[in-house]
Amino acid sequence: MSKELAKQYDPKEVEDRIYKMWLDGKYFHAKREEGKETYTIVIPPPNITGQLHMGHALDNTLQDILIRFKRMQGFDTLWVPGTDHASIATEAKIVEAMRKEGITKEDIGREGFLERAWDWKAKFGGRIIEQLKKMGSSCDWDRERFTLDEGCNKAVNEVFVKLYEKGLIYRGERIINWCPHCLTSISDAEVEYEEQAGHFWHLRYPFKDGSGYLELATTRPETLLGDTAVAVNPNDERYKDIVGKTLILPIVHREIPVVADDYVETDFGTGVVKITPAHDPNDFEVGLRHNLEVINVLTPDAKIVEDYPKYAGMDRYEARKAIVADLEAEGALVKIEDYTHNVGTCYRCGTTVEPRVSKQWFVKMKPLAEPAIDAVKKGDTKFVPQRFEKIYFHWLENIRDWCISRQLWWGHRIPAWYCEDCGEIIVSKETPAKCTKCGSEHLVQDPDTLDTWFSSALWPFSTLGWPEETEDFKHYYPTNTLVTGYDIIPFWVMRMMFSGLEQTGRVPFDTVLIHGLVRDSQGRKMSKSLGNGVDPLEVIDKFGADALRFSLATGNSPGNDMRYIEERVEASRNFANKLWNAARFILMNLESDEIVPLVPSNFALEDKWIISKFNTLCKDVTENLDKFELGMAVGKLYDFTWDVFCDWYIEICKARLNGEDTGAKDTARSVLIYVFSGILGLLHPFMPFITEEIWQSIPHEGEALMITKFPEYKSEFAFSNDETEFEKIMAVIKAIRNRRAEMNVPPSKKAKVCIQTSFKDTFMSGSSYICRLAYASDVVVGDEFEAEGAVRVVTDCATVYMPMKELVDVTAEIERLNKDMEKAIVDKEFFEKKLNNQGFMAKAPENVVEQQKQGLKKALDKIKIIQDSINELKNM
């Protein structure tokens, strides 16, 4: 006999064992099968610093659903796993750990630090991979990659050199975003803007010739120390005569010119702006146009430089207070005005970033952005949902050159060397032995590393062996679906797009499936500060991985945020239990391990109905998955499994299974196994553990459910007429059962059922179902029946009459209803009293008042239903 299932499903006992079986069977491993269509996903590599959170759980559940679906459809599937070295986050963690030991990076030097970093990676870097396995992720672990591994480093150096040689990577002084806490530059995409309350300080700058003042306003008075001009718009009539004049910079007393520049908006403030080229990106551009001096007034950690002794060493905010006080003392402060504005902060640590002029490495973006824009416009890569193209286009159409150098030690070191004798820059994939210009051997490598996203941008092809023409690269590239959150479209998606097009000539993937954030039950973003994060591993421990996966897929629609509600996971666990109990029922009714073949000529009406319904389900679920409508697919699977199969078909089957007719028994068993095996197949991508465990216990062919064929629509099983006929009978059974439930009639009390209908043959052949499932003592089908003294229910194709006296003791029922009426009147009076209380109505919160109103409405509705029932009984 087949393996016996335990009384209750225990995920802890099943999940690790089943996962080991899959690994031992090498079922996740891609075999480069010629002649098969490929389907490839590359995982968005989680940071090695990371712990599995709900965002990872959702992202990887969606990917695993797709890869398992395609694998079962017969595609040659590859899901490439891996992790990201996460320069800033990882270095920060190691520096923090060293700080606790009382040592710094400089104390141990670069090599010593990197040794520690690799040790840290060895210790903690695999943690999140093990956690992803707990989710059931069916990645090809034999192909696991790391963004800082040897192959990725080779790809990074190849791209850097190629772009440099094409003039698309250059080194220059530009204004960049600088984090004073992480002490490194960050790209525009890594700056998060938040609204902050601030001030406008209105200042007066006097003319050198004593002819008066120019008034302007600033949100950052501390940067005044670095002002090298004041600008007005050349078309502003108010200031035509002062362009070219000289002003005296307050408290510094440096002479600065008045320049005319179109950047200045005439209708904003006074139409006059201070120009600080070293500390504002727009001012920097103005400075370039007017050849202004660039004076940096802040140290890397945002303190005032030594050139201003009075303020030297002060933090930027401390200096602001001191400078404002001195401006006021000098008579240069006119007024202070409250002002709320968007301030850029570091996405890693939340520190307000500083625009800073610095010599950095940049990627020239305009030539790379254009093909990436065209590829999406032409439909080579599609966004699902399409509306997210707007974010993609917005970033690429307004893109500035990408600052790719970082002042960190953990990461891909920039492959550039400087000759100490002649100053030549040598960019090379390999370490050069001598200067290509003067022959000197005194070369020093650039100390900076590359932005983490530089290597992540190459992930879809570097992981497949590029720049080598490996068999994996030729077979699996371009990839198919990228699954990611909308929050990293500018960080990652657009960079992979332009990198793929530039380096391989092809888009890296044909579809970008965007999902939303997983929020808490109140709709808030999960965060450490709110303490509202949910640990997926704790959820798995409590409910099982399948329940978590199923709940994350339920109600999920592309691009939309979803709320994590534990009750939904509990409901998914209950669904798993329902599936388990159905399996146990089927196993108890089997006589052997043999698969009983389907014989359509032996099908009863209910068999044709369930097979036809299941056939449609196969088509619908496949269509939903092909369109990435995973939430819709889950909804259909849930309804079919619970309502159609378990609550209806299994119940109907019991009569045959308990009967004496061997042929009827075999037919019922064959249909039960056929449909139930199919349900397991359709559910497998969503709930892989429990479906595999059950499938292994029932009669089956093959080694594992995960590599069997995904259930398909079969035209020979489209019994649409029989399905319609049976649903007419079902509608009558449901209507009778609902009416009996309303009247509190127990199943043991049988009653005659008279069916008035034009579909006589249908209901006569279905009378046995009605007797058994609608508790009928007898079923009579005809054209017309006496309505008096009968309970009537109506469906689309029949009117049903049941003699009231056979259903209830009228006197006792009226007595029971009168008692219910008394309770309902007490409830009504309670709510009316509250709502008529002026004090309560004045003080109670709106939601509490609304609850009382709803309570009153329910009480009144109940009174009406009870009264209608009493009247109906009295009329008899």
PyMOL commands that set and color helices and strands:
alter all, ss='L'
color gray80, all
select helices_A, chain A and resi 11-24+54-72+87-101+105-124+127-134+141-143+150-165+188-190+221-226+237-242+281-290+316-330+366-377+386-397+452-456+459-462+471-476+486-504+536-543+545-553+566-588+600-602+605-626+630-657+662-683+688-697+705-707+715-717+720-742+760-765+767-773+804-807+810-835+838-843+846-874
alter helices_A, ss='H'
color red, helices_A
select strands_A, chain A and resi 38-42+76-80+82-83+145-146+169-179+184-186+191-206+213-218+229-232+246-248+255-260+272-275+333-346+354-363+382-384+402-403+405-406+416-419+425-427+443-445+449-450+479-485+509-515+518-519+562-563+751-756+776-782+790-794+799-803
alter strands_A, ss='S'
color yellow, strands_A
deselect
rebuild
show_as cartoon
